[in-house]
Amino acid sequence: MNGVLVVDKPQGPTSHDVVAAARRALGERSIGHTGTLDPLATGVLPLACGKATRLVRFLSASDKAYEAVVRFGVATDSYDVAGRVIQESPVRPTRESLERAIASLLGLRLQTPPAFSAKRVGGQRAYDLARQERPVAVVPVPVTLYSAEIVAATVEDATVRLVCSAGFYVRTFAHDLGLLVGSCACLSALRRTRAGRFTLEGAVDAAALAGAGTPEGAERIRRAIVPMSSLLPEVAAVQVDDIGLARVLHGQELGRQHVHPLGQEALPPVPAPWTRVLGPNGDLVAMATPGAGPGALHPAVVLI
């Protein structure tokens, strides 16, 4: 089974728990997720299956869309409602102050991940150190908040719809928002509605995974798998014939005579940093980087 299965993750299990359930249900050991969702979070969790696991680094680099509920007046050590309360405040923001604070967080900036995160610090996961109450020095990383819109607001909570880059922590966004409005805050609910081109439309739920052992359930899962040929459509592509396919199989460089343009009038004079290589039948057979020769491609990630 090669491709991507989009799961609508329920609240409670970890992303690893969902991967383990998918491995058992599908009888496939090679499954990995393309971006962690916390146990609190629900929504789009793409699972790369079979040969698609070699594409995780490309799939996980895409932008994400979320709907987040931020609770004001309380801060926790994990930056969400599952953590230990470390601060409380009677201050509640107005909608105008919220809009100003959110506007100040838009664009490219350095963001410090929560101490309770999967980031590695000195070779250990930050959350392991935090649970042992040991010092956690998490390094800020550049992230981008492309858009953020308040869709509902009460005295205690605000629901914000946002689009952000990979690596963006919505828990940190909630924490920072509390500070910017002169109060404190934490994340009380989170739903991922999109990861790259994967959305909730066509996603399967936990019940569908549990029923994958039946003929009807297996067929539902089969229909939900996004095939290799449909992955990473935003990346430029070329096609090879049987001779080019044999060269890909052996990791040999592809000259311009071995590839044909796909969906474009001519091959670009200089290849992009990454190019999809499709076989004669349209299957994705490799991800290629620029080769040594002029216009050549090197099949750096072979998928056959």
C-alpha positions in Angstrom: 0.0 0.0 0.0 1.8 3.1 -1.3 0.4 6.6 -0.9 -1.0 8.9 1.8 -4.0 8.2 4.0 -5.5 11.3 5.6 -6.9 10.5 9.1 -9.2 12.8 11.0 -7.4 12.4 14.4 -9.7 12.4 17.4 -8.8 14.1 20.7 -6.9 11.9 23.1 -4.4 9.7 21.3 -1.0 10.9 20.2 0.0 11.0 16.6 2.2 7.9 17.3 -0.9 6.1 18.6 -2.7 6.8 15.4 0.3 5.5 13.4 0.4 2.3 15.5 -3.4 1.8 15.0 -3.0 2.3 11.2 -0.1 -0.2 11.1 -2.3 -2.8 12.9 -5.4 -2.1 10.8 -3.7 -2.1 7.4 -1.0 -4.7 8.0 1.6 -2.3 6.9 4.7 -1.6 8.9 6.0 1.3 6.8 3.7 4.1 8.0 4.7 7.5 9.3 2.9 10.8 10.0 3.9 14.1 8.3 3.5 16.4 11.2 2.7 15.8 14.9 -0.6 16.7 16.4 -0.8 17.0 20.2 -3.2 14.7 22.1 -5.5 17.7 22.6 -5.7 18.4 18.9 -8.0 16.9 16.3 -8.1 17.0 12.5 -5.9 16.4 9.5 -3.1 13.9 10.1 -1.7 12.6 6.8 -0.1 9.2 7.1 2.5 8.2 4.5 2.2 4.5 3.7 4.7 2.2 2.1 7.1 3.9 -0.4 5.5 7.2 0.4 7.3 7.2 3.7 10.4 8.3 1.8 8.5 11.5 0.9 7.7 12.6 4.5 10.3 15.4 4.5 8.7 17.0 1.5 5.1 16.5 2.7 5.8 17.8 6.2 7.3 21.0 4.9 4.0 22.3 3.7 1.9 25.1 5.4 -0.9 24.2 7.8 -4.4 25.6 8.6 -5.9 25.5 12.1 -8.9 26.6 14.1 -7.7 27.4 17.6 -9.6 28.3 20.8 -7.5 30.5 23.1 -8.6 30.8 26.8 -7.6 34.0 28.6 -6.8 34.5 32.2 -4.8 31.3 32.8 -1.4 30.2 31.8 0.0 26.7 32.0 3.5 25.1 31.8 2.5 23.3 28.6 0.8 26.3 27.1 -2.5 24.3 26.8 -5.3 23.4 29.2 -3.7 19.9 29.8 -0.8 21.5 31.7 -0.3 22.7 35.2 -1.6 26.2 35.9 1.3 28.5 36.6 -0.4 31.9 36.4 -3.8 33.5 36.5 -5.0 37.0 35.6 -8.3 38.9 36.0 -7.6 40.9 32.8 -9.7 40.0 29.7 -8.9 41.5 26.3 -11.3 43.5 24.2 -11.7 42.4 20.6 -9.8 45.5 19.4 -6.8 44.6 21.6 -6.9 41.1 20.3 -6.9 42.2 16.7 -3.9 44.5 17.4 -2.0 41.7 19.1 -2.7 39.2 16.3 -1.7 41.7 13.7 1.7 42.1 15.4 2.3 38.3 15.2 1.7 38.1 11.4 4.6 37.4 9.1 8.1 35.9 9.6 9.4 35.9 13.1 11.3 33.9 15.6 9.1 31.7 17.8 10.2 29.8 20.9 8.6 26.3 21.0 7.0 25.2 24.3 9.2 23.4 26.8 6.6 20.5 26.5 7.4 19.9 22.8 9.2 17.2 20.7 12.1 19.5 20.0 15.5 18.0 20.9 17.6 19.7 23.5 21.1 18.2 24.0 20.0 15.0 22.4 16.8 14.6 24.5 13.2 15.5 23.8 12.2 18.8 25.4 9.1 17.3 27.0 11.2 14.6 28.7 13.3 17.2 30.4 10.2 19.3 31.2 8.5 16.3 32.9 11.6 15.8 35.0 11.4 19.5 35.9 14.9 20.0 34.5 15.9 23.2 32.7 14.8 23.3 29.1 16.6 25.8 26.8 14.6 25.5 23.6 16.1 27.5 20.7 13.8 29.9 18.9 13.1 29.0 15.2 11.9 31.1 12.3 8.3 30.6 11.5 5.6 32.4 9.5 2.0 33.2 10.4 0.4 33.9 7.0 -3.0 34.9 8.2 -5.1 34.9 11.4 -8.8 35.8 11.8 -11.0 36.0 14.9 -14.1 34.0 14.0 -15.7 34.1 17.5 -15.0 35.8 20.8 -16.4 35.7 24.4 -15.2 37.2 27.6 -13.1 34.1 28.3 -12.2 32.7 24.9 -11.4 33.6 21.3 -11.6 31.3 18.3 -8.9 32.1 15.7 -8.6 30.6 12.2 -5.0 30.7 11.1 -2.6 29.6 8.4 1.0 29.1 9.2 4.3 27.5 8.1 5.5 24.1 9.1 7.1 24.2 12.6 4.7 26.8 13.9 3.4 26.1 17.4 -0.2 27.2 18.0 0.4 26.7 21.7 3.1 29.3 21.7 0.8 31.6 19.6 -1.8 31.3 22.3 0.7 32.0 25.1 2.2 35.0 23.3 -1.3 36.4 22.6 -2.0 36.4 26.3 1.1 38.4 27.0 0.5 40.9 24.3 -3.0 41.8 25.6 -1.7 42.3 29.2 -3.1 39.0 30.5 -2.2 35.4 30.2 -3.6 32.6 28.0 -3.4 29.0 26.9 -4.8 26.8 24.1 -8.0 25.1 25.0 -8.9 23.4 21.7 -7.2 22.9 18.3 -8.4 21.5 15.1 -6.1 21.2 12.0 -8.2 21.7 8.9 -5.5 21.4 6.3 -1.9 20.2 5.9 -0.5 21.3 2.6 -3.1 20.0 0.0 -4.6 17.5 2.4 -7.9 18.5 3.9 -10.7 17.0 6.0 -12.6 16.2 2.8 -11.9 12.5 2.1 -10.3 11.9 5.6 -11.1 8.7 7.4 -11.9 8.6 11.1 -10.8 6.2 13.8 -13.8 4.0 13.3 -12.8 3.5 9.6 -9.4 2.4 10.7 -10.8 0.0 13.2 -13.1 -1.5 10.5 -10.3 -1.9 7.9 -10.3 -5.7 8.6 -13.6 -6.2 6.9 -14.0 -6.2 3.1 -16.1 -3.1 3.2 -13.7 -1.3 5.5 -10.7 -2.3 3.4 -12.4 -0.9 0.3 -13.2 2.3 2.1 -9.5 2.7 3.1 -8.3 1.8 -0.5 -10.5 4.5 -2.0 -9.2 7.1 0.6 -5.5 6.5 -0.2 -4.0 9.4 -2.2 -1.8 7.6 -4.8 1.9 8.3 -5.3 1.1 9.9 -8.7 -1.0 12.5 -7.1 1.5 13.6 -4.4 3.4 16.9 -4.4 1.6 18.3 -7.5 3.2 21.7 -6.7 6.6 20.4 -7.5 7.8 20.5 -11.2 7.7 17.2 -13.0 9.3 15.4 -15.9 8.5 12.0 -17.4 10.8 9.2 -18.5 10.5 6.3 -20.9 11.6 2.7 -20.2 15.3 3.6 -20.8 15.0 6.5 -18.3 13.2 4.3 -15.9 16.0 1.8 -15.9 18.5 4.6 -15.2 16.4 5.8 -12.3 16.3 2.3 -10.9 20.1 2.2 -10.8 20.5 5.8 -9.5 22.1 7.0 -12.7 21.9 10.6 -13.9 19.2 11.6 -16.3 20.3 13.7 -19.2 18.0 16.0 -21.1 17.6 13.2 -23.7 16.1 10.9 -21.1 13.3 13.1 -19.8 10.3 14.8 -21.3 8.5 17.9 -20.1 5.1 17.4 -18.4 2.6 20.2 -18.5 5.0 22.8 -19.8 6.2 23.8 -23.3 9.9 23.0 -22.7 12.3 21.8 -20.0 13.7 24.7 -17.9 17.4 25.5 -18.6 18.2 25.0 -15.0 16.4 22.3 -13.0 14.5 23.3 -9.8 16.0 22.2 -6.4 13.7 19.2 -6.6 11.9 17.7 -9.5 9.4 14.8 -9.6 10.2 12.1 -12.0 7.3 10.1 -13.3 7.5 6.8 -15.0 6.0 5.8 -18.4 2.6 5.1 -16.7 2.6 8.3 -14.7 3.7 6.8 -11.4 6.0 8.8 -9.2 9.3 7.0 -9.4 11.9 9.4 -8.0 12.6 12.9 -6.6 15.5 14.4 -8.4 18.0 17.1 -7.7 20.1 18.9 -10.3 22.8 16.7 -11.8 26.4 17.3 -12.7 25.7 17.9 -16.4 23.9 20.9 -18.0 20.2 20.4 -17.3 20.8 16.9 -15.9 18.8 15.4 -13.0 20.1 13.1 -10.3 17.5 10.7 -8.8 18.3 11.4 -5.2 15.2 9.7 -3.7 14.3 6.5 -5.7 10.8 5.2 -5.1 10.9 1.9 -7.1 
